[in-house]
Amino acid sequence: MRAINLERHGPPEVMVEREVGVPEPAADEVRIRVRAAGINFADLLQRLGLYGNAPKMPYIPGFEVSGEVSAVGAEVSGFREGDRVVAMTRFGGYAEEVCAPQIAVLPVPSDLDLVVAASIPVNYLTAWFCLKTMGNLRSGERVLVHNGAGGVGTAAVQLAREDGAEIFATASSDEKLELLRDLGVHHPINYRASDFAEEIRRISGKRSLDVILDAVGGKTTLEGYKLLAPLGRLISYGMFEAAPTANRNPLRAWRAWRQTPRFNPIQMIGSNTGVFGFHLALLEGKEYMVAEAFKQILEMVMDGRLQPIISESFPLTAVGAAEAHRFIHERRNMGKVLLVV
Ligand SMILES: NC(=O)c1ccc[n+]([C@@H]2O[C@H](COP(=O)([O-])OP(=O)(O)OC[C@H]3O[C@@H](n4cnc5c(N)ncnc54)[C@H](OP(=O)(O)O)[C@@H]3O)[C@@H](O)[C@H]2O)c1
């Protein structure tokens, strides 16, 4: 089978296409013939050498796929060859076939397009756990979603809307702001045209936010934290600032890491605030919660409460993957970017 391999760090063009053996499913695994694979910012970070939990190279990146079951392990029940499924993969998704543990696989309803299905897992699960589990977002609360027009961003904005929150969201262009407005964001803010923190203070006051979803890091995290109301929660789940371009830049990554604030629990008592960190790929022992959330998200997609937004699809080839990575580095995406077979 054909697969996209990561064999060294560098710009998008370092990814190569290889003929590799079809993987054999372990006893609890389902093998999937891939129809579409989701691209996540974490894939870009891996390529740049900035992702802490990557396997040893060479390996096939990719955290999520949709497709048809092509084989099942000896202990798998409930799936058989030909079933349409969507799955979370711990790497390996940029390939014609991939295996995933049964607990990370869900059937795709017959009226849900397989390509759309591939756009759901990582974005919506991340937004779900950040907003609902850690953020404990309640109706009427004020939430800020940074980069609201991106993959996780559009998912978070939709979930916050369904929870009845007052939504602030940032993006870098007027076109993206237009999308945010369409998605129900009450206060879209172009963070390039104005200072987001000043703008929020102007709209709702000095310390007015209940929940902040922050995958930016650096100074943005500190500026956001200062906007938290008493009992406010900041959820940190990424560091865009460490990867400003498609090329490796260790100095910028180091600077972003240095500029990201360190929080002191004693001072946090005085401000009545909480700071959380979230990582979807490190939920050992909580897989049942992921499976449960995944099911609820699919139900919300099927009854129309959530509308996955696909920005662009590229072919599942080395050239397609490189173009897709560049597309995201250049901040041209609004919603999810996919590789399709
Ligand atoms: N912890 C977890 O489990 C987890 C899971 C999924 C994602 N994440 C993190 O969440 C963030 C969003 O992930 P995603 O996959 O949905 O990506 P994405 O939002 O689709 O990323 C691209 C968008 O992010 C914005 N952006 C800001 N800084 C950027 C930069 N340095 N390079 C490229 N784009 C930048 C751009 O929107 P604007 O033009 O509006 O700025 C761009 O269109 C990432 O930081 C990712 O690492 C974390």
The ligand as an SDF file (V2000), in Angstrom:
LIG
                    3D

 48 52  0  0  0  0  0  0  0  0999 V2000
   -3.8110   19.6050   22.7890 N   0  0  0  0  0  0  0  0  0  0  0  0
   -4.5200   18.9240   21.9130 C   0  0  0  0  0  0  0  0  0  0  0  0
   -4.9570   17.8020   22.1740 O   0  0  0  0  0  0  0  0  0  0  0  0
   -4.7800   19.5340   20.5860 C   0  0  0  0  0  0  0  0  0  0  0  0
   -5.5890   18.8800   19.6430 C   0  0  0  0  0  0  0  0  0  0  0  0
   -5.8390   19.5170   18.4150 C   0  0  0  0  0  0  0  0  0  0  0  0
   -5.2700   20.7450   18.1560 C   0  0  0  0  0  0  0  0  0  0  0  0
   -4.4620   21.3160   19.0730 N   0  0  0  0  0  0  0  0  0  0  0  0
   -3.8760   22.6460   18.8380 C   0  0  0  0  0  0  0  0  0  0  0  0
   -4.9290   23.5070   18.4950 O   0  0  0  0  0  0  0  0  0  0  0  0
   -4.5330   24.4480   17.5380 C   0  0  0  0  0  0  0  0  0  0  0  0
   -5.4800   24.3510   16.3490 C   0  0  0  0  0  0  0  0  0  0  0  0
   -5.2430   23.1340   15.6800 O   0  0  0  0  0  0  0  0  0  0  0  0
   -5.9120   22.8140   14.2690 P   0  0  0  0  0  0  0  0  0  0  0  0
   -5.3840   21.5050   13.8440 O   0  0  0  0  0  0  0  0  0  0  0  0
   -7.3620   23.0300   14.3470 O   0  0  0  0  0  0  0  0  0  0  0  0
   -5.2730   23.9160   13.3420 O   0  0  0  0  0  0  0  0  0  0  0  0
   -5.9840   25.1480   12.6100 P   0  0  0  0  0  0  0  0  0  0  0  0
   -6.7260   25.9350   13.6220 O   0  0  0  0  0  0  0  0  0  0  0  0
   -6.7250   24.7000   11.4700 O   0  0  0  0  0  0  0  0  0  0  0  0
   -4.6950   25.9900   12.2620 O   0  0  0  0  0  0  0  0  0  0  0  0
   -4.5790   26.9110   11.3160 C   0  0  0  0  0  0  0  0  0  0  0  0
   -5.1460   28.2560   11.7070 C   0  0  0  0  0  0  0  0  0  0  0  0
   -4.6140   28.6880   12.9490 O   0  0  0  0  0  0  0  0  0  0  0  0
   -4.2670   30.0610   12.9290 C   0  0  0  0  0  0  0  0  0  0  0  0
   -2.8390   30.2250   13.2530 N   0  0  0  0  0  0  0  0  0  0  0  0
   -2.3560   30.9320   14.3120 C   0  0  0  0  0  0  0  0  0  0  0  0
   -1.0460   30.8440   14.3800 N   0  0  0  0  0  0  0  0  0  0  0  0
   -0.6440   30.0860   13.3430 C   0  0  0  0  0  0  0  0  0  0  0  0
    0.6220   29.6520   12.9060 C   0  0  0  0  0  0  0  0  0  0  0  0
    1.7330   29.9520   13.5620 N   0  0  0  0  0  0  0  0  0  0  0  0
    0.6910   28.8850   11.7920 N   0  0  0  0  0  0  0  0  0  0  0  0
   -0.4350   28.5380   11.1370 C   0  0  0  0  0  0  0  0  0  0  0  0
   -1.6650   28.9200   11.5250 N   0  0  0  0  0  0  0  0  0  0  0  0
   -1.7730   29.6990   12.6290 C   0  0  0  0  0  0  0  0  0  0  0  0
   -4.6360   30.5550   11.5560 C   0  0  0  0  0  0  0  0  0  0  0  0
   -5.8860   31.1870   11.7210 O   0  0  0  0  0  0  0  0  0  0  0  0
   -5.9060   32.7910   11.8660 P   0  0  0  0  0  0  0  0  0  0  0  0
   -5.5290   33.2580   10.5000 O   0  0  0  0  0  0  0  0  0  0  0  0
   -7.2580   33.1530   12.2540 O   0  0  0  0  0  0  0  0  0  0  0  0
   -4.8730   33.1230   12.8950 O   0  0  0  0  0  0  0  0  0  0  0  0
   -4.7660   29.2970   10.7180 C   0  0  0  0  0  0  0  0  0  0  0  0
   -5.7170   29.4300    9.6940 O   0  0  0  0  0  0  0  0  0  0  0  0
   -3.0660   24.1190   17.2240 C   0  0  0  0  0  0  0  0  0  0  0  0
   -2.2310   24.9220   18.0180 O   0  0  0  0  0  0  0  0  0  0  0  0
   -2.9370   22.6720   17.6390 C   0  0  0  0  0  0  0  0  0  0  0  0
   -1.6200   22.3190   17.9650 O   0  0  0  0  0  0  0  0  0  0  0  0
   -4.2100   20.7440   20.2780 C   0  0  0  0  0  0  0  0  0  0  0  0
  1  2  1  0
  2  3  2  0
  2  4  1  0
  4  5  1  0
  4 48  2  0
  5  6  2  0
  6  7  1  0
  7  8  2  0
  8  9  1  0
  8 48  1  0
  9 10  1  0
  9 46  1  0
 10 11  1  0
 11 12  1  0
 11 44  1  0
 12 13  1  0
 13 14  1  0
 14 15  2  0
 14 16  1  0
 14 17  1  0
 17 18  1  0
 18 19  2  0
 18 20  1  0
 18 21  1  0
 21 22  1  0
 22 23  1  0
 23 24  1  0
 23 42  1  0
 24 25  1  0
 25 26  1  0
 25 36  1  0
 26 27  1  0
 26 35  1  0
 27 28  2  0
 28 29  1  0
 29 30  1  0
 29 35  2  0
 30 31  1  0
 30 32  2  0
 32 33  1  0
 33 34  2  0
 34 35  1  0
 36 37  1  0
 36 42  1  0
 37 38  1  0
 38 39  2  0
 38 40  1  0
 38 41  1  0
 42 43  1  0
 44 45  1  0
 44 46  1  0
 46 47  1  0
M  CHG  2   8   1  16  -1
M  END
$$$$
